[in-house]
Amino acid sequence: MGAHELSMARRLYEGVADVPGVTVYGDWPALELGEASARTGVVALNVSGLDSAEVSDALMDGWDIATRPGAHCAPLMHRALGTERQGIVRLSTSWFTTAEEIDVAVGAIREIAEG
């Protein structure tokens, strides 16, 4: 994973991690230790009380942000996290992702969480 993708994912993570009602899965300590391979450019989250598909649809309809909601073919992980019914929303970064796009996504997630 390249440095740009990781920096954009970290910007997203840090932008939504403290939003009331938003749960972000995973953290960044391995990156702090220089183990960049322990992370990818993916941020996985939920907004309390909303199904992951509802959040994904709202992001697409309101902000043209494509995400991947659901169980991601990982039922045991979802059982361990307690997200079997809600699923999880995944947002991915790439070499082409801009800081402005991340800031729009952060604002959108904040707005959805505020209801």
C-alpha positions as CSV (number, residue, x, y, z in Angstrom):
1,M,0.0,0.0,0.0
2,G,1.4,3.4,-1.0
3,A,1.9,6.3,1.3
4,H,-0.7,8.5,-0.4
5,E,-3.5,5.9,0.0
6,L,-2.6,5.4,3.6
7,S,-2.4,9.1,4.3
8,M,-5.9,9.6,2.8
9,A,-7.3,6.7,4.8
10,R,-5.8,8.1,7.9
11,R,-7.3,11.5,7.2
12,L,-10.7,9.8,6.8
13,Y,-10.2,7.8,10.0
14,E,-9.2,10.8,12.0
15,G,-12.0,12.8,10.6
16,V,-14.8,10.4,11.6
17,A,-13.3,8.6,14.7
18,D,-14.7,11.2,17.1
19,V,-18.1,11.8,15.5
20,P,-20.9,10.9,18.0
21,G,-22.8,7.8,16.8
22,V,-20.0,6.7,14.4
23,T,-18.1,3.5,15.2
24,V,-14.8,3.0,13.3
25,Y,-13.3,-0.5,13.2
26,G,-9.6,-0.8,13.5
27,D,-7.0,1.8,14.4
28,W,-3.5,3.0,13.4
29,P,-0.9,1.9,16.0
30,A,0.9,-0.5,13.6
31,L,1.4,2.4,11.3
32,E,2.9,4.4,14.1
33,L,5.4,1.5,14.5
34,G,6.4,1.7,10.9
35,E,4.5,-1.4,9.9
36,A,2.7,0.1,6.9
37,S,1.9,-3.3,5.5
38,A,-0.4,-3.9,8.5
39,R,-2.9,-1.3,7.1
40,T,-4.7,-0.8,3.8
41,G,-6.5,2.2,2.4
42,V,-9.8,1.1,3.8
43,V,-11.8,2.6,6.6
44,A,-14.7,0.5,8.0
45,L,-17.4,2.1,10.0
46,N,-21.0,2.2,11.1
47,V,-23.5,4.9,12.1
48,S,-25.5,3.8,15.1
49,G,-29.1,2.8,14.4
50,L,-28.6,2.7,10.7
51,D,-28.2,-0.4,8.5
52,S,-24.9,-0.2,6.5
53,A,-26.9,-0.2,3.2
54,E,-28.8,2.9,4.4
55,V,-25.6,4.7,5.1
56,S,-24.1,3.6,1.8
57,D,-27.2,4.7,-0.1
58,A,-27.2,8.1,1.6
59,L,-23.5,8.6,0.7
60,M,-24.2,7.8,-2.9
61,D,-27.5,9.7,-3.2
62,G,-26.4,12.8,-1.4
63,W,-22.7,13.1,-2.2
64,D,-21.9,10.7,-5.0
65,I,-19.6,8.6,-2.7
66,A,-19.4,5.0,-3.6
67,T,-18.9,2.5,-0.7
68,R,-19.3,-1.2,0.0
69,P,-21.9,-2.0,2.6
70,G,-22.8,-5.4,4.1
71,A,-21.1,-8.5,5.5
72,H,-18.3,-8.7,2.9
73,C,-18.3,-12.5,2.8
74,A,-16.9,-12.5,6.3
75,P,-19.6,-13.9,8.7
76,L,-17.2,-14.9,11.4
77,M,-15.7,-11.4,11.6
78,H,-19.1,-9.9,11.7
79,R,-20.1,-12.3,14.5
80,A,-17.0,-11.3,16.5
81,L,-17.8,-7.6,16.0
82,G,-21.5,-7.9,16.6
83,T,-22.4,-6.5,13.2
84,E,-24.1,-9.5,11.7
85,R,-27.4,-7.7,11.1
86,Q,-26.1,-4.2,10.5
87,G,-23.1,-5.0,8.4
88,I,-20.3,-2.5,7.9
89,V,-19.7,0.4,5.5
90,R,-16.2,0.3,3.8
91,L,-14.7,3.3,2.2
92,S,-11.5,2.8,0.2
93,T,-8.8,5.2,-0.9
94,S,-6.5,5.0,-3.9
95,W,-3.7,6.9,-5.6
96,F,-6.3,9.2,-7.1
97,T,-8.2,10.1,-3.9
98,T,-7.8,13.7,-3.0
99,A,-7.8,15.5,0.4
100,E,-10.9,17.4,-0.8
101,E,-12.8,14.2,-1.5
102,I,-11.9,12.9,2.0
103,D,-13.1,16.1,3.6
104,V,-16.4,15.8,1.7
105,A,-16.8,12.2,2.9
106,V,-16.1,13.3,6.5
107,G,-18.7,16.0,6.3
108,A,-21.2,13.6,4.8
109,I,-20.7,11.0,7.5
110,R,-21.0,13.7,10.1
111,E,-24.3,14.9,8.6
112,I,-25.7,11.3,8.4
113,A,-24.7,10.7,12.0
114,E,-26.4,13.9,13.1
115,G,-29.6,12.6,11.5
